[in-house]
Amino acid sequence: MRIISGSARGRRLKELQGMDTRPTTDKVKEALFNIIQFEIEGRRVLDLFGGTGQLGLEALSRGAEHCTFTEQRREAAALIRENIKACGFQDRTHVVQGDAISFLSGCREKFDLIFLDPPYQSDLLDRALEAIARFDILREHGIIVCESAAERTIPQLEAPYERGREYRYGKIKLTLFHRAGRERQ
C-alpha cells in the first residue's frame, strides 16, 4: 500500500495485520482520486473510518489543506499517526481515537470532502450518512465518497444532499453525494 501521487508519492504506508482492517485497493483508490481530482486542493477532509489513514493521506499528498481522521480501534489510530509522520503531514492532521458516530454528533467543524469506508458488513455507512446530513457538517458543494460492497443499496439523503454517480470495480462500489449550495463564483 502506497501513496499514488503528489508530495508523498511512492511513500509506503504501514498496514495492520489480520482481517479487522480492509484497506482500499490501489486500483480503487486510483480510480477514486481520478474522479475527485479537481475537488482536493486546499480542502478540509474527514476520513471517518480511518483504518490505515490511506485515503486522507492521499488527499493531503494531493494538496488538501487539512485532514481529520477518526478510528475506533486504538492500534489503528496509532498506525494512522505513524503513517502521518512517515509522510510528514503532522501539522495538517488531527487523529481522533473513538467512535465515528459519536464524533459526528459532537463535531463543530465543516468539511469539503468526507471519506466513508466502514466495515462492509456493518450498518455504519447508513448511520454515518444520516448523521452527516442531520448535523450538516459538509460545506456547500462538498462531496461524500462512500465505499461499499457492490451489491449494497445506499440510502438516499434529503436536500440539500444529492446522490451523484456510482462506480463499480468488481465487488466494490463507490457512491458519491454532493451538497448543493449557491452557485459558485
Secondary structure as GFF3:
##gff-version 3
##sequence-region A 1 185
A	DSSP	alpha_helix	26	35	.	.	.	ID=ss1
A	DSSP	three_ten_helix	37	39	.	.	.	ID=ss2
A	DSSP	beta_strand	44	47	.	.	.	ID=ss3
A	DSSP	alpha_helix	54	61	.	.	.	ID=ss4
A	DSSP	beta_strand	66	71	.	.	.	ID=ss5
A	DSSP	alpha_helix	74	87	.	.	.	ID=ss6
A	DSSP	three_ten_helix	90	92	.	.	.	ID=ss7
A	DSSP	beta_strand	93	97	.	.	.	ID=ss8
A	DSSP	alpha_helix	100	106	.	.	.	ID=ss9
A	DSSP	beta_strand	111	116	.	.	.	ID=ss10
A	DSSP	alpha_helix	124	135	.	.	.	ID=ss11
A	DSSP	beta_strand	138	149	.	.	.	ID=ss12
A	DSSP	beta_strand	161	169	.	.	.	ID=ss13
A	DSSP	beta_strand	172	179	.	.	.	ID=ss14
###
